[in-house]
Amino acid sequence: MERLTIQTRPIEGQKPGTSGLRKKTRTFMEPHYLENFVQSIWDGIGGVAGKVLVLGGDGRYFGDRAAQVILRMAAAGGAARVIVGQGALLSTPAASHLIRARGTDGGIILSASHNPGGPDEDFGVKFNTPNGGPAAEDVTGRIYAATRAIEAYHILEAQDVDLSSPGTRDLGDMAVEVVDPVADYAALMEELFDFDAIGDLLAGGFRVVFDAMHAVTGPYATEILERRLGAAPGSVINARPKPDFGGGHPDPNPVWARDLMAAMHGDDPPDFGAASDGDGDRNMIMGPGMYVAPSDSVAVLAANATHAPGYAGGLKGVARSMPTSRALDAVAKARGLDCYETPTGWKFFGNLLDDGRITLCGEESAGTGSDHVREKDGLWAVLLWLNILAGTGKGVPELMADHWREFGRNFYTRHDFEAIETEKAEALMDDLRGRMDGLPGTQAAGRRVEAADEFAYTDPVDGSVAERQGIRLYLEGGGRIVLRLSGTGTQGATLRVYLEDRSDDPATFGRDVQDALADVARAAHELARIEHHTGRTEPDVRA
């Protein structure tokens, strides 16, 4: 085996975002593109000589080929060992757990999360640090600097490593340890949750359906829900991971999780429905004929987490991303818990988790997690829900109704305007930013603006500052509008508009969410001049 040094030059656009580098798959397949970025990761973290890494992904198209390239580059860089999921598969939370459990020097996750997969769709590469979480901005900054200065990369000339079965193989002087991608994660879930109680619930006729969306959680959910907990065979649907996710969009929301929606709104719906996304870090929760908004879900989990053995001692604190509804705040206030408001991006929860300030955290974009890993975790959230339902003896509708009676209801939705020309999206934000100081006291769609600001965050652990994290408009009566541009797409910009209103009147709790927020939505369009800047009058997605 020969160590090759390949001359190259910087490639524009390789700046990693909050979830690594995401581009079209064909972009990653271009000559030197993947290799340049991987070498820049090695250079950005001070090299991989003597280090141990974790490697895996969600099984999307090109993931198997990318894994072989990364293994040969790790060997060329002098890595001691790479622990890789069988078939190059690892869900994002399972990878985080392996990094932490094995005490490795970090890992690479091959995924574009909830984005579609295939030769004409999306691919991504993300580096997670030794705490198991996404790389912080100082690390991604060094990686980006390396992409702009790169002159060569190093790769071992070798045959593909057999990743089809567990075991250890040699690649030059480096060990490649192939592991069952499910086993360690499933064992962790058994430590956190009362599998006997959940099993008794399922044995008593409680029916569940889990839509894996032909993504990575299929094997995990099948092993845990059907084999270990005793859910009926076939409870996990779309269970086989496919490179193109079966032609679907692996984003667990009412728009894309069509099979789950059909099952839960059918004539004889199961008692509980759930879904997860491409790499297994997001979740969707449903009851019969009822969708549970992610912001409500994290609040319910925080209010009831002590039903699970792993959280029986109580929570240290909680956190939510700024755009997430303030339903969690109401629980924290009632329970006497510290509640942190962070920018969007799971890495901001990492410091709070590592410092022991919080136990549970979540974000409106279907991500929920705890201190068991340093990523959001879709299947973990599903199991916590089931543990709570087993512990309370309630169904999803009853649990939600009781929660709202105790804490009030925060009506909440997110409207996404996708693939806007970047210049137009930035012009909208700049225009609103320039008018922000004059908005308090003005009226829009019959709602009075009480306050307006742009969210900035000072990390209470390390003192780092994140600015321009989203514009917030507060409306009289408890309403709130948040606008920000998302960094998770691969083309153009996505304008995310978050709409929220508050009610303590039980007579209103059953209202349709979009109807309850209609005036807040109109106010958002007027205040941000969305049609003027983008030409759009309706969002692409209502989540």
PyMOL commands that set and color helices and strands:
alter all, ss='L'
color gray80, all
select helices_A, chain A and resi 25-28+33-44+63-76+92-101+137-147+183-192+195-203+217-228+245-247+258-264+294-307+309-311+327-335+347-354+378-392+396-407+422-438+506-508+513-516+518-528+530-534
alter helices_A, ss='H'
color red, helices_A
select strands_A, chain A and resi 2-7+21-24+52-57+81-89+107-110+122-128+152-157+167-171+174-179+208-211+236-237+272-276+283-287+290-292+318-321+339-342+360-363+367-370+409-420+443-444+447-454+457-458+465-466+471-475+479-486+493-503+541-542
alter strands_A, ss='S'
color yellow, strands_A
deselect
rebuild
show_as cartoon
